[in-house]
């Protein structure tokens, strides 16, 4: 199937925004694929590689993409225009990692059918205009299952400043309404949110001391899948809920332990960076 070609008047702006994101502080620290190329070539990446990313396939022809990238003050093209890199040097990774954790908010409760584009539209129109400091965010990452790539309804948003992150934590939000006043939306329909640091602390606590409210919400998606699975099986094949949950817990613990090790020893996984490219 041939990829559709974007022909909107904002072609150049969309190209710049997407490629600038790929080379941003927020993305490079989590995108292992791009980081390996970046590190091995003094920051240079072949333009043809960038054009293979999912969200770049709609931008053609290549000559038009190059002309758009020439107008970016955050990117630099090589003399023969077949390579590209960020203009400013990358900051220390430890500093970037700490900034990301400090400025990020973990949000749960989105409909599982929401796309990356719909989330970006929601953040940019319902949240960003109300931020006290910066009128943009660094990244929006959907959290998906490793096995089948299904969206959990969980999103991590990295704000550009701690002040904006703290403001967001202090307001009530709902989807698709955005920021809501008291009584405007039933409280049970509010999205749950907390700082990414708090979420990780609670997740770690859950692994050590049992299930807490965070892990309950995060497991709800898998619980629903188990119910559908049991419903479709006949009596002779039925598996007890207790045994099934034990197996699920073992698998999740293994998965989270592996993920946590990767996060703390090197860069963050590229789970949601891939989402930004698709």
C-alpha positions as CSV (number, residue, x, y, z in Angstrom):
1,X,0.0,0.0,0.0
2,X,1.4,3.4,-1.0
3,X,1.8,6.0,1.7
4,X,-0.4,9.1,1.2
5,X,1.5,12.3,0.5
6,X,0.8,15.3,2.7
7,X,-0.1,18.4,0.6
8,X,-1.2,20.9,3.2
9,X,-0.1,24.5,3.3
10,X,1.7,23.9,6.6
11,X,4.0,21.2,4.9
12,X,7.2,23.0,5.9
13,X,6.1,23.6,9.4
14,X,5.1,20.0,10.0
15,X,8.4,18.7,8.5
16,X,10.5,21.0,10.7
17,X,8.5,20.2,13.9
18,X,8.8,16.5,13.4
19,X,12.5,16.4,12.6
20,X,13.3,18.9,15.3
21,X,11.5,16.5,17.7
22,X,13.7,13.6,16.6
23,X,16.8,15.6,17.5
24,X,15.4,17.1,20.6
25,X,16.9,16.6,24.1
26,X,13.7,14.8,25.1
27,X,13.8,12.3,22.2
28,X,17.5,11.5,21.8
29,X,17.9,10.3,25.4
30,X,15.1,7.7,24.9
31,X,15.5,6.7,21.2
32,X,18.2,4.0,21.2
33,X,18.1,3.5,17.4
34,X,18.6,7.2,16.6
35,X,21.1,7.7,19.4
36,X,23.4,4.9,18.2
37,X,23.6,6.5,14.7
38,X,24.0,10.0,16.3
39,X,26.8,8.9,18.6
40,X,28.7,6.9,15.9
41,X,28.7,9.8,13.4
42,X,29.4,12.9,15.5
43,X,25.7,13.8,15.5
44,X,25.1,13.3,11.7
45,X,22.3,11.1,10.5
46,X,21.5,10.3,6.9
47,X,18.4,12.1,5.7
48,X,17.2,9.0,3.9
49,X,17.1,7.2,7.3
50,X,14.9,10.0,8.8
51,X,12.6,9.7,5.8
52,X,11.9,6.1,6.5
53,X,10.3,6.9,9.9
54,X,6.6,6.3,10.0
55,X,5.5,9.9,10.5
56,X,7.9,11.1,7.8
57,X,6.7,8.9,5.0
58,X,3.9,11.3,4.1
59,X,6.3,14.1,3.4
60,X,7.5,13.9,-0.3
61,X,9.3,14.6,-2.5
62,X,12.7,14.7,-0.7
63,X,13.6,18.0,-2.3
64,X,10.7,19.7,-0.7
65,X,11.6,18.2,2.7
66,X,15.1,19.5,2.3
67,X,13.9,23.0,1.5
68,X,11.7,22.9,4.7
69,X,14.6,21.8,6.8
70,X,16.8,24.6,5.6
71,X,14.6,27.1,7.4
72,X,15.2,25.4,10.8
73,X,17.5,27.1,13.2
74,X,17.7,23.9,15.3
75,X,19.0,21.7,12.5
76,X,22.0,21.7,10.2
77,X,22.2,20.0,6.7
78,X,25.5,18.8,5.3
79,X,27.1,20.5,2.3
80,X,25.6,17.9,-0.1
81,X,22.3,17.9,1.8
82,X,22.2,14.2,2.4
83,X,23.0,14.3,6.2
84,X,21.4,16.2,9.0
85,X,22.2,16.9,12.7
86,X,21.1,19.2,15.5
87,X,22.7,22.6,15.6
88,X,23.3,23.0,19.3
89,X,25.4,20.4,21.2
90,X,23.6,17.9,23.3
91,X,23.6,18.4,27.1
92,X,24.9,15.9,29.6
93,X,22.7,12.8,29.6
94,X,22.5,12.7,33.4
95,X,21.2,16.3,33.3
96,X,18.7,15.5,30.6
97,X,17.5,12.4,32.4
98,X,16.9,14.3,35.6
99,X,15.1,17.1,33.8
100,X,12.8,14.7,32.1
101,X,11.9,12.9,35.3
102,X,11.3,16.2,37.1
103,X,9.2,17.8,34.4
104,X,7.1,14.7,33.4
105,X,3.6,13.8,34.5
106,X,2.1,10.3,34.3
107,X,-1.6,10.3,33.3
108,X,-4.0,7.3,33.3
109,X,-7.6,6.8,32.1
110,X,-7.6,7.8,28.4
111,X,-9.8,5.7,26.1
112,X,-7.7,2.9,24.7
113,X,-8.8,3.9,21.1
114,X,-7.2,7.3,21.2
115,X,-4.5,7.9,18.6
116,X,-1.2,9.7,19.0
117,X,-2.5,12.5,16.8
118,X,-5.6,12.9,18.9
119,X,-3.6,13.1,22.0
120,X,-1.3,15.7,20.6
121,X,-4.3,17.7,19.5
122,X,-5.9,17.5,22.9
123,X,-2.7,18.6,24.7
124,X,-2.0,21.4,22.3
125,X,-5.5,22.8,22.3
126,X,-6.9,22.0,25.7
127,X,-3.8,22.1,28.0
128,X,-0.9,24.1,26.4
129,X,-2.8,27.5,26.1
130,X,-3.3,27.5,29.9
131,X,0.3,26.7,30.9
132,X,1.9,29.6,32.9
133,X,5.4,29.4,31.5
134,X,5.9,27.7,28.1
135,X,3.2,27.4,25.4
136,X,4.4,23.9,24.3
137,X,5.5,20.6,25.7
138,X,8.6,18.5,25.1
139,X,7.0,15.2,24.4
140,X,3.8,13.2,24.6
141,X,4.3,9.4,24.9
142,X,1.6,6.7,24.8
143,X,2.4,3.7,26.9
144,X,1.7,0.5,24.9
145,X,1.9,-3.2,25.5
146,X,5.3,-4.7,24.5
147,X,3.6,-7.9,23.2
148,X,0.9,-6.6,21.0
149,X,1.4,-2.8,21.0
150,X,-2.0,-2.1,22.3
151,X,-2.5,1.3,24.1
152,X,-3.1,1.0,27.9
153,X,-4.8,4.4,28.1
154,X,-1.7,5.7,29.9
155,X,0.3,8.7,28.7
156,X,3.5,10.4,29.9
157,X,3.8,14.1,29.1
158,X,7.1,16.0,29.5
159,X,6.7,19.7,30.1
160,X,9.4,22.2,29.3
161,X,9.5,23.6,32.8
162,X,8.8,22.4,36.3
163,X,6.5,25.3,36.8
164,X,4.2,24.1,34.0
165,X,4.3,20.5,35.3
166,X,3.3,21.6,38.8
167,X,0.5,23.7,37.4
168,X,-0.8,20.7,35.4
169,X,-0.7,18.5,38.5
170,X,-2.8,21.1,40.4
171,X,-5.8,21.2,38.0
172,X,-8.6,18.6,37.2
173,X,-8.5,17.2,33.7
174,X,-10.8,15.0,31.6
175,X,-10.8,13.7,28.1
176,X,-11.8,15.2,25.7
177,X,-12.8,18.3,27.8
178,X,-9.3,19.3,29.0
179,X,-9.0,21.3,32.1
180,X,-12.4,21.2,34.0
181,X,-13.9,23.2,36.9
182,X,-15.3,21.7,40.0
183,X,-18.6,19.9,39.2
184,X,-18.2,20.3,35.5
185,X,-17.4,16.6,35.0
186,X,-18.2,13.7,37.3
187,X,-15.1,13.1,39.4
188,X,-15.0,9.4,38.4
189,X,-14.4,10.6,34.8
190,X,-11.4,12.7,35.8
191,X,-8.0,11.5,34.4
192,X,-5.7,10.3,37.2
193,X,-2.3,11.9,37.2
194,X,0.9,12.2,39.3
195,X,4.5,13.2,38.7
196,X,6.6,10.6,36.9
197,X,8.9,10.4,39.9
198,X,6.0,9.6,42.2
199,X,4.6,7.0,39.8
200,X,7.9,5.2,39.7
201,X,8.3,5.3,43.4
202,X,4.8,3.8,43.8
203,X,5.4,1.2,41.1
204,X,8.5,0.1,42.9
205,X,6.6,0.0,46.2
206,X,3.9,-2.1,44.5
207,X,6.5,-4.6,43.3
208,X,8.0,-4.9,46.8
209,X,4.9,-4.7,49.1
210,X,2.0,-5.8,46.9
211,X,-0.6,-4.1,44.7
212,X,-1.3,-0.4,45.2
213,X,-3.7,2.0,43.5
214,X,-1.3,2.7,40.6
215,X,-0.7,-0.9,39.8
216,X,-4.4,-1.7,40.1
217,X,-5.2,1.0,37.4
218,X,-2.4,-0.1,35.2
219,X,-3.5,-3.7,35.4
220,X,-7.1,-2.9,34.5
221,X,-6.4,-3.2,30.8
222,X,-5.0,-6.7,31.3
223,X,-7.9,-7.7,33.6
224,X,-10.3,-6.8,30.8
225,X,-8.3,-8.9,28.3
226,X,-8.4,-11.9,30.7
227,X,-12.2,-11.6,31.1
228,X,-12.6,-11.7,27.3
229,X,-10.2,-14.7,27.1
230,X,-12.1,-16.7,29.7
231,X,-15.4,-15.9,28.1
232,X,-14.3,-17.4,24.9
233,X,-13.0,-20.7,26.4
234,X,-15.2,-23.8,27.0
235,X,-15.5,-25.3,30.5
236,X,-12.9,-28.1,29.8
237,X,-10.3,-25.5,29.0
238,X,-11.1,-23.0,31.7
239,X,-8.3,-21.7,33.9
240,X,-8.9,-20.5,37.4
241,X,-8.7,-16.7,37.9
242,X,-6.3,-17.1,40.8
243,X,-3.8,-19.2,38.7
244,X,-4.2,-16.9,35.7
245,X,-3.4,-13.8,37.8
246,X,-0.4,-15.5,39.3
247,X,1.0,-16.1,35.8
248,X,0.2,-12.5,34.8
249,X,1.9,-11.2,37.9
250,X,5.1,-13.2,37.2
251,X,5.2,-12.0,33.6
252,X,4.6,-8.4,34.5
253,X,7.2,-8.4,37.2
254,X,9.8,-9.8,34.8
255,X,8.8,-7.2,32.2
256,X,9.0,-4.3,34.6
257,X,12.3,-5.4,36.1
258,X,13.9,-5.6,32.7
259,X,12.4,-2.2,31.7
260,X,13.6,-0.6,35.0
261,X,17.2,-1.9,34.5
262,X,17.3,-0.5,31.0
263,X,16.0,2.9,32.2
264,X,18.5,3.3,35.1
265,X,21.7,2.0,33.4
266,X,21.4,3.6,30.0
267,X,18.8,5.6,28.2
268,X,15.0,5.2,28.6
269,X,13.5,2.7,26.3
270,X,12.3,3.9,22.9
271,X,8.8,2.6,23.4
272,X,6.9,5.8,22.9
273,X,9.5,7.4,20.6
274,X,8.6,4.8,18.1
275,X,5.0,5.9,18.6
276,X,5.9,9.4,17.7
277,X,7.4,8.1,14.4
278,X,4.4,6.0,13.4
